[in-house]
């Protein structure tokens, strides 16, 4: 019987992805291990391999399709003794979940809510529309804008796009409606106004518009969530770098035969890891009714890539030599820019480090990457007037700012971490001990 190829979950948190490119075409024979497609997740473009052998009978989802839900059938493989032409099937959206049981009305309501008549639907609408089953309405941004402009009730439509998504074609001939979608909500003493639907961007200024990548969408969602849900507290220290820079020069001279060249960032990764072990109350994550305390320091390092930002992880940085950290960091950053990192290489971490000193940024406050409890923001090292041995001198100084999740880390504990980080960087021999 034909074998269905389904959209794979290429990371533990993946719910949908973009089918970026097919590496096979209909009629091609494939063996187990052959590359079938490139799939763009929220962090990387990954290759999808065949598990079974046979002939590609039908490709159901064309390359370039966005928001393909995990589990959606994307192609069909004919078995060894099957005719590829006879195994083709009509593309169908993913089956909708069974309707949920209607809960009894909450106290204070007059009784069970009577069903509200749905707005007139398009020719393809049925009684099992997403809204009728309590599902979130899935619609393309263009379809949402058209529906908002024309007053069309999306709840009354059935989508023909991937996974039942409502697309522009589904709105053709749909009747307009001013009725609100049927809901059975308990009365609220002070109902909040519903947000206005998104409107098409309009301007007379010459401009271009670029579709957001999955990575950029994820960055926007996660950082918005972090700033809304995580109470940030910011603590800044000035750190003298002269001893660290001299040590780096000596180490690079010794490591040159091995082809290793340390960056300041490599040493700061090690310094943050050691500080977290010294102040374990900051090496934590807030988890609702639990506080997770980590026994090693896995440092997520912010790396700028063409599609946005990704944070490859130096696992156990507190126990690794600075040369090992440097080698791993260069290899991870290189693959990050090529979109070739595996999920375990960028998901996790106990704390983060973001360095913008190479851009001349003196100081900034970074946004915490949940569920981590802190992130260290590194500014530029620059010559400044500085008190050295009770005398005013010129020293190389940088500003470091820690952002802490105040639900998990008290201000005094954050201050101890910043103090420990400063002491380690200003007395750097401990980094190679």
C-alpha positions in Angstrom: 0.0 0.0 0.0 1.2 3.6 -0.6 3.3 5.2 2.1 2.3 8.7 3.3 5.2 11.1 4.0 4.2 13.5 6.8 5.6 16.8 7.9 8.2 15.8 10.5 8.8 17.4 13.9 12.4 18.3 13.6 12.7 19.8 17.1 10.8 19.2 20.3 8.9 22.5 20.1 8.2 22.5 16.3 4.5 22.8 15.5 4.8 23.9 11.9 7.4 24.8 9.3 8.1 25.9 5.8 8.7 23.3 3.1 11.6 25.2 1.6 12.7 22.9 -1.2 12.0 19.5 -2.6 15.1 17.6 -3.5 13.1 14.9 -5.4 10.4 15.0 -8.0 7.4 12.8 -8.9 8.6 9.5 -10.5 12.0 9.5 -8.6 13.1 6.3 -6.9 14.3 6.7 -3.3 16.1 4.6 -0.8 16.2 4.8 2.9 18.6 7.6 3.9 18.1 9.6 0.6 17.4 13.3 1.1 13.9 14.3 0.2 13.4 17.9 1.2 14.7 20.9 3.0 12.5 22.1 5.8 12.8 25.5 7.5 12.0 25.5 11.2 12.0 28.5 13.4 15.8 28.3 13.9 17.4 26.4 11.0 16.9 24.8 7.6 17.2 21.0 8.0 17.2 18.1 5.6 14.5 15.5 5.7 15.6 11.9 4.9 13.6 9.0 3.5 13.0 6.1 5.9 11.3 3.8 3.3 12.1 2.9 -0.2 9.9 3.3 -3.3 8.9 5.8 -5.9 7.7 9.3 -5.3 4.1 8.9 -6.6 2.8 12.4 -5.7 4.0 15.6 -4.1 1.0 17.1 -2.2 2.6 20.2 -0.7 4.6 22.4 -3.2 8.0 23.8 -2.1 7.8 27.3 -0.6 4.6 26.5 1.3 4.6 28.2 4.8 2.9 27.1 8.0 2.7 23.4 7.2 1.5 21.7 10.4 3.5 18.8 11.8 1.8 15.6 10.7 0.4 17.0 7.4 0.8 14.5 4.5 3.3 16.2 2.1 3.9 13.4 -0.4 3.1 9.8 -1.2 5.5 7.0 -1.9 4.5 4.0 -4.0 5.8 0.7 -2.8 8.1 -1.6 -4.8 5.3 -3.6 -6.5 2.8 -0.7 -6.9 2.0 1.5 -9.9 3.0 5.1 -9.0 0.2 6.5 -11.1 -2.5 4.5 -9.3 -1.5 5.6 -5.8 -2.2 9.3 -6.3 -4.7 10.9 -3.9 -6.5 14.2 -3.8 -4.8 16.7 -1.4 -6.9 17.1 1.7 -6.5 19.3 4.7 -5.5 17.7 8.0 -8.6 16.2 9.8 -10.2 18.5 12.3 -10.3 17.3 15.9 -13.5 15.9 17.4 -15.9 18.5 18.8 -15.3 19.2 22.4 -18.1 18.5 24.9 -20.0 21.6 25.8 -19.3 22.5 29.5 -22.2 23.5 31.8 -22.8 27.3 32.1 -20.8 29.0 34.8 -22.5 30.2 38.0 -24.4 33.4 37.5 -25.5 32.6 33.9 -29.2 32.3 33.2 -28.6 28.8 31.8 -27.0 27.0 28.9 -26.2 29.4 26.1 -28.5 28.9 23.2 -26.7 28.3 19.9 -26.2 31.5 17.9 -27.0 31.3 14.2 -23.8 31.4 12.1 -23.3 34.1 9.5 -24.0 33.0 5.9 -21.2 30.9 4.6 -19.5 30.4 1.3 -20.3 27.5 -0.9 -17.6 25.3 0.7 -18.7 26.0 4.3 -20.0 23.1 6.4 -21.3 22.6 9.9 -17.9 21.4 11.0 -16.1 24.8 10.6 -13.2 25.4 12.9 -15.1 27.9 15.1 -18.0 25.4 15.5 -15.6 23.0 17.1 -13.9 25.5 19.4 -10.7 25.6 17.3 -8.6 28.6 16.7 -9.5 30.0 13.3 -6.6 29.4 10.9 -6.4 31.9 8.1 -3.7 33.5 6.0 -2.8 37.2 6.8 -4.2 38.2 3.4 -7.5 36.4 4.1 -7.8 38.1 7.5 -7.3 41.5 6.0 -9.8 40.9 3.2 -12.3 39.5 5.8 -11.8 42.6 8.0 -12.3 45.0 5.1 -15.4 43.3 3.8 -17.0 42.3 7.1 -16.8 38.6 6.4 -17.1 36.2 9.4 -14.2 33.8 9.1 -15.9 31.5 11.7 -18.4 30.5 9.0 -15.9 29.4 6.4 -14.1 26.2 5.8 -10.5 26.6 4.5 -9.1 24.8 1.5 -5.5 25.6 2.3 -2.9 23.3 4.0 -4.3 22.0 7.3 -7.7 23.6 6.7 -6.3 27.1 6.5 -8.6 29.8 5.1 -7.0 31.4 2.1 -8.1 34.2 -0.3 -10.0 31.9 -2.6 -12.3 30.8 0.2 -13.5 34.4 0.6 -14.8 34.8 -2.9 -18.6 35.0 -2.9 -18.7 34.9 0.9 -21.5 37.0 2.4 -20.7 39.9 4.7 -21.8 39.8 8.3 -21.8 42.2 11.2 -22.7 39.6 13.8 -20.1 38.6 16.3 -18.9 35.0 16.4 -21.0 32.8 18.6 -19.4 32.4 22.0 -20.5 31.4 25.4 -18.5 33.5 27.7 -19.3 34.3 31.3 -20.3 38.0 31.9 -17.5 40.2 32.9 -18.0 43.4 35.0 -15.6 45.3 32.9 -15.1 43.7 29.5 -12.0 44.7 27.6 -12.3 46.1 24.2 -11.4 43.6 21.5 -8.2 44.5 19.5 -8.8 46.1 16.2 -8.1 43.7 13.3 -4.7 44.2 11.5 -5.0 46.5 8.6 -2.9 46.5 5.4 0.1 48.7 5.7 -0.3 51.8 3.5 2.2 54.6 2.9 3.1 57.1 0.2 6.8 56.7 1.1 8.7 54.5 -1.4 9.3 51.2 0.3 9.7 47.4 0.0 8.0 44.7 2.0 9.6 41.4 2.9 7.8 38.4 4.2 8.9 37.4 7.7 10.9 34.2 8.0 10.0 31.5 10.6 13.0 32.6 12.6 12.0 36.2 12.7 8.4 35.3 13.6 9.7 33.2 16.5 12.1 35.9 17.7 9.2 38.4 17.7 6.9 36.1 19.6 9.4 34.9 22.2 10.9 38.3 23.0 7.4 39.9 23.2 6.4 37.1 25.6 9.6 37.6 27.6 9.1 41.3 28.1 5.4 40.9 28.9 5.7 38.0 31.3 9.2 38.2 32.9 9.9 41.0 35.4 13.4 42.1 34.3 15.8 43.7 36.8 19.0 45.2 35.3 22.4 45.5 37.1 25.5 47.0 35.6 29.2 46.9 36.5 32.3 48.5 34.9 35.1 46.0 34.4 38.8 46.7 33.8 40.1 44.6 30.9 43.8 45.3 30.8 44.9 42.1 32.6 42.5 40.0 30.5 43.9 41.5 27.3 47.5 40.8 28.3 46.6 37.2 29.2 44.8 36.8 25.9 47.9 38.0 24.0 50.2 35.5 25.9 47.7 32.6 25.4 47.4 33.3 21.7 51.1 33.3 21.3 51.3 29.9 23.0 48.3 28.4 21.1 49.3 29.7 17.6 51.0 26.4 16.7 47.7 24.6 17.3 45.8 27.0 15.1 43.7 28.4 18.0 43.1 32.1 18.4 41.2 33.2 21.4 38.7 36.1 21.3 37.8 38.3 24.2 34.3 36.7 24.0 35.7 33.2 24.5 37.2 34.4 27.8 34.0 36.1 28.8 32.0 32.9 28.2 34.3 31.1 30.6 34.1 34.0 33.1 30.3 34.0 33.1 30.2 30.2 33.5 32.6 30.3 36.5 30.6 33.1 38.1 27.4 31.1 37.8 29.0 28.2 39.6 30.2 30.5 42.3 26.7 32.1 42.7 24.4 29.1 42.0 21.3 31.1 43.0 21.6 32.8 39.6 22.1 29.6 37.6 18.3 28.8 37.7 15.1 28.8 35.8 11.6 29.8 37.0 9.1 27.0 36.3 5.7 28.1 37.7 5.6 26.6 41.2 9.2 25.3 40.9 12.7 26.8 40.9 15.1 24.7 38.7 18.7 24.9 39.9 21.4 23.7 37.5 24.6 21.9 38.4 26.6 23.0 35.4 26.8 26.2 33.4 25.6 25.8 29.7 26.1 29.2 28.1 23.9 30.2 25.2 25.9 32.7 23.0 24.0 35.2 20.8 25.1 34.9 17.1 23.8 37.2 14.4 22.7 35.3 11.3 21.2 36.5 8.0 17.6 35.5 9.1 17.9 37.0 12.6 19.5 35.7 15.8 20.3 32.3 17.2 22.0 31.1 20.4 24.3 28.1 20.0 25.2 26.6 23.4 28.6 25.9 25.0 27.7 22.9 27.2 29.5 22.7 30.5 31.5 25.9 29.8 32.6 26.0 33.5 34.7 22.8 33.0 36.1 23.5 29.6 39.4 25.1 28.7 39.3 28.4 27.0 40.9 26.9 23.9 38.1 24.2 23.8 35.5 27.0 24.2 37.1 28.9 21.3 37.2 25.9 19.0 33.6 25.0 19.7 32.3 28.5 19.4 33.9 29.0 16.0 32.5 25.7 14.7 29.0 26.4 16.1 28.9 30.0 14.9 29.9 28.9 11.4 27.2 26.3 11.1 24.6 28.7 12.7 25.2 31.1 9.8 24.7 28.3 7.4 21.4 27.2 9.1 22.9 23.8 9.9 22.6 23.6 13.7 20.8 20.7 15.2 18.0 21.5 17.8 20.1 20.2 20.8 22.8 22.7 19.8 20.6 25.8 20.3 17.8 24.7 22.6 18.4 24.7 26.3 21.2 26.5 28.1 21.2 27.8 31.7 22.1 31.5 30.9 23.0 33.6 27.9 25.7 36.0 26.8 25.3 38.7 24.2 28.3 40.8 23.1 27.8 44.0 21.0 31.2 45.5 21.9 32.5 44.9 18.4 29.9 47.4 17.1 31.1 50.1 19.6 28.0 49.8 21.8 29.0 51.1 25.2 26.1 49.5 27.2 22.8 47.8 26.6 20.1 45.8 28.3 19.4 42.4 26.8 16.1 40.6 26.9 16.0 37.3 28.8 15.6 34.1 26.8 13.0 32.0 28.8 13.1 29.7 30.6 16.6 30.9 31.4 16.9 33.2 34.5 19.5 35.7 33.2 21.5 37.1 30.3 24.7 39.1 30.3 25.1 42.0 27.9 28.6 43.0 27.1 29.6 46.5 25.8 32.7 47.7 24.1 36.1 47.9 25.9 37.3 51.4 25.6 40.0 53.7 27.1 38.5 55.6 30.1 39.7 57.5 33.1 39.7 54.9 35.9 40.9 54.7 39.4 43.8 52.1 39.6 45.5 51.6 43.0 43.9 54.7 44.4 45.2 56.9 41.5 43.5 58.2 38.5 44.7 56.5 35.3 43.7 55.5 31.8 42.4 51.9 31.6 40.5 49.7 29.2 37.1 49.4 30.7 33.9 47.7 29.5 30.3 47.9 30.9 28.5 44.6 31.6 24.8 44.5 32.3 23.0 41.5 33.7 19.3 41.1 33.1 17.7 38.9 35.7 14.3 37.2 36.1 13.1 38.8 39.3 10.7 35.9 39.9 13.6 33.6 40.4 16.6 35.8 41.3 16.6 38.4 44.0 18.5 41.7 43.4 21.2 40.9 46.0 21.9 37.5 44.3 22.1 39.2 40.9 24.5 41.7 42.4 26.7 38.9 43.8 26.9 37.4 40.3 27.9 40.7 38.8 30.5 41.1 41.5 31.9 37.6 40.9 32.0 38.1 37.1 33.9 41.4 37.6 36.4 39.8 39.9 37.1 36.9 37.6 37.6 39.1 34.5 39.9 41.5 36.4 41.9 38.6 37.9 41.9 36.3 34.8 44.5 33.7 35.7 41.6 31.8 37.3 40.2 31.3 33.8 43.2 29.0 32.9 43.6 27.3 36.3 
